[in-house]
């Protein structure tokens, strides 16, 4: 959630995010589907089958994620 919250333009690429976090794309798919289900992000139309983009939707949840991260 922090990577999505901190995205400057609110657009995140699943493939690029997996590289930054050093995890597989498949390990992010279920969490991203949960964020889609919660309407925190929206999938953007496929432009290239190798890359999946999502747009951050307005929500207080993003500020909450930042606040939780600061508790560590």
Secondary structure, 3 states (H helix, E strand, C coil): CHHHHCCCCCEEEHHHHHHHHCCCHHHHHHHHHHHHHCCCEEECCCCECCECEEEECCCCHHHHHHHHHCCC
